[in-house]
């Protein structure tokens, strides 16, 4: 026999599913929008002179991280307002500009355009596959959180150390690890939205965007190393 409590629980469940679907839909729409300032920023970044970054890589990395952290803080603080969207788009434009150095190197290769296209296509395939798994299975991948956080801290420390040591084999190893690590983050972040762990589409978009961005950059590094044709 049904009771009023059963109907209330059913209605709550329907509302929760609708809210989750709305957040997921808005996240994907916003994610598509963030690609516009990223592409514009990347086009602008390819025309810049990054000589300072080459001469002082550690200072450049610290400065870039400081700007990013400031924007992260601003986005988080204004996540429920239009300012959060504006800051998110500003961040993605900045991230696009920061693609300048690697795109300059890539496009100076004889097959550079092909490699960039492969990196973009590979990133898209990874995103569609993992987002599809998280969405269709609705499995909770929150158990990955602690492991991924430890991994990202170790990756950052090793990357900063390699700025001084400049070991090519270590750089490639770190890129391979980063592709796997951020693929795990992508699965984790989409799963959080699907399972109601993240209810703000601005923050959800930020997390997934950073996953995609880092997969692309590190996949591009690997492709350049193994497929790049130099004159």
C-alpha positions in Angstrom: 0.0 0.0 0.0 1.3 3.4 -1.0 1.7 6.1 1.6 2.0 9.9 1.2 5.7 9.4 2.3 6.3 7.2 -0.8 4.9 9.9 -3.1 7.0 12.5 -1.4 10.2 10.4 -1.7 9.4 9.7 -5.4 8.9 13.4 -6.1 12.1 14.2 -4.3 13.9 11.7 -6.4 12.4 13.1 -9.7 13.4 16.6 -8.7 16.9 15.5 -7.8 17.4 13.8 -11.2 16.0 16.9 -13.0 18.4 19.2 -11.1 21.4 16.9 -11.8 20.5 16.8 -15.5 20.2 20.6 -15.6 23.6 21.0 -14.0 25.1 18.5 -16.4 23.5 20.2 -19.4 24.6 23.7 -18.3 28.1 22.3 -17.6 28.4 20.9 -21.1 27.0 24.1 -22.7 29.4 26.3 -20.6 32.3 23.9 -21.5 31.6 24.5 -25.2 31.5 28.3 -24.6 34.9 28.2 -22.9 36.5 26.9 -26.0 35.9 30.2 -27.7 38.2 32.4 -25.5 40.7 29.4 -25.4 41.0 29.4 -29.2 41.2 33.2 -29.3 43.8 33.2 -26.5 45.8 30.5 -28.2 45.8 32.4 -31.5 47.1 35.5 -29.7 49.6 33.5 -27.7 51.2 32.1 -30.8 52.2 35.7 -31.8 53.8 36.5 -28.5 57.5 36.4 -27.7 58.0 34.0 -24.7 61.7 34.6 -24.4 61.3 35.4 -20.7 59.7 32.0 -20.2 62.6 30.2 -21.9 65.2 32.2 -19.9 63.4 32.0 -16.5 61.1 29.0 -16.6 60.8 28.7 -12.9 59.8 32.3 -12.4 57.4 32.0 -15.4 55.8 28.9 -13.9 55.4 30.6 -10.5 53.9 33.7 -12.1 51.5 31.7 -14.2 50.3 29.7 -11.2 49.8 32.9 -9.2 47.5 34.3 -11.8 45.6 31.0 -12.1 45.2 30.7 -8.3 43.9 34.3 -8.2 41.3 33.5 -10.9 40.4 30.2 -9.2 39.7 32.1 -5.9 37.6 34.7 -7.7 35.6 32.1 -9.6 34.9 30.1 -6.4 33.9 33.2 -4.5 31.5 34.3 -7.3 30.3 30.9 -8.4 26.6 31.8 -8.0 26.7 35.0 -9.9 27.3 36.2 -13.4 30.8 37.4 -12.3 31.8 33.8 -11.9 31.0 33.1 -15.5 33.0 36.2 -16.7 36.0 35.2 -14.6 35.7 31.6 -15.9 35.8 32.9 -19.5 38.7 35.2 -18.6 40.6 32.2 -17.1 40.1 30.1 -20.2 41.3 33.0 -22.4 44.4 33.2 -20.2 44.9 29.4 -20.5 44.6 29.8 -24.2 47.4 32.4 -24.2 49.5 30.0 -22.2 49.3 27.4 -25.0 51.4 29.8 -27.1 54.8 28.4 -26.3 53.9 24.7 -27.0 51.9 25.6 -30.1 54.8 27.6 -31.4 57.1 24.6 -31.0 54.6 22.2 -32.5 53.7 24.3 -35.5 57.4 24.7 -36.4 57.6 20.9 -37.0 57.0 19.8 -40.6 53.9 17.8 -39.5 53.0 20.2 -36.6 49.5 20.9 -37.8 48.8 17.2 -38.0 50.2 16.6 -34.5 48.1 19.4 -33.0 45.0 17.9 -34.7 45.8 14.5 -33.4 46.2 15.8 -29.9 42.9 17.6 -30.1 41.2 14.6 -31.6 42.7 12.3 -29.0 41.6 14.6 -26.2 38.1 14.7 -27.6 38.0 10.9 -27.8 39.1 10.6 -24.2 36.6 13.1 -23.0 33.7 11.5 -24.9 34.6 8.0 -23.7 35.1 8.8 -20.0 32.2 11.3 -19.8 30.0 8.6 -21.5 31.1 6.0 -19.0 30.4 8.3 -16.0 27.0 9.4 -17.4 25.6 6.0 -18.6 26.8 3.8 -15.7 26.2 6.5 -13.0 28.8 4.7 -11.0 30.2 6.8 -8.1 34.0 7.4 -8.7 34.5 9.5 -5.7 36.8 6.8 -4.3 39.4 8.1 -6.7 39.6 11.5 -5.1 42.3 11.0 -2.5 44.5 8.9 -4.9 44.2 11.6 -7.6 45.0 14.4 -5.2 48.2 12.7 -4.0 49.1 12.1 -7.6 48.6 15.7 -8.7 50.8 17.0 -5.8 53.6 14.6 -6.7 53.2 15.5 -10.4 53.5 19.2 -9.6 56.6 18.7 -7.4 58.3 16.5 -10.0 57.5 19.0 -12.8 58.9 21.9 -10.8 62.0 19.9 -10.1 62.5 19.0 -13.7 62.5 22.7 -14.6 66.0 22.7 -13.0 67.2 19.2 -14.1 65.8 19.4 -17.6 65.8 15.6 -18.1 63.9 14.8 -21.4 63.1 11.2 -20.4 61.6 12.4 -17.1 59.6 15.1 -18.9 58.0 12.5 -21.2 57.3 10.2 -18.3 55.6 13.0 -16.4 53.5 13.8 -19.6 52.4 10.2 -19.8 51.5 10.1 -16.1 49.6 13.4 -16.5 47.5 12.1 -19.3 46.5 9.1 -17.1 46.1 11.2 -14.0 43.9 13.9 -15.6 41.9 11.2 -17.4 41.1 9.9 -13.9 40.2 13.4 -12.8 37.9 13.7 -15.8 36.1 10.5 -14.8 35.9 11.7 -11.2 34.6 15.2 -12.0 31.9 14.1 -14.5 30.9 11.5 -12.0 30.5 14.1 -9.3 28.0 16.0 -11.4 26.1 12.9 -12.5 25.8 11.7 -8.9 24.9 15.1 -7.4 28.3 15.7 -5.7 28.7 19.0 -7.6 25.6 21.1 -8.0 27.2 24.3 -9.4 27.8 24.3 -13.1 30.4 27.0 -13.0 32.7 25.0 -10.7 31.8 21.8 -12.6 32.9 23.4 -15.9 36.1 24.7 -14.3 37.1 21.3 -13.1 36.3 19.5 -16.4 37.9 22.2 -18.5 41.2 21.9 -16.5 41.1 18.1 -17.0 40.7 18.5 -20.8 43.3 21.3 -21.0 45.9 19.2 -19.2 45.2 16.1 -21.2 45.6 18.1 -24.5 48.9 19.7 -23.4 50.5 16.5 -22.2 49.2 14.4 -25.2 50.6 17.1 -27.5 54.0 16.8 -25.7 54.1 13.1 -26.2 53.0 13.3 -29.9 55.7 15.9 -30.6 58.4 13.7 -29.0 57.4 10.5 -30.8 56.0 11.8 -34.1 57.6 15.2 -34.6 59.4 15.7 -38.0 62.1 18.3 -37.7 63.7 20.1 -40.6 
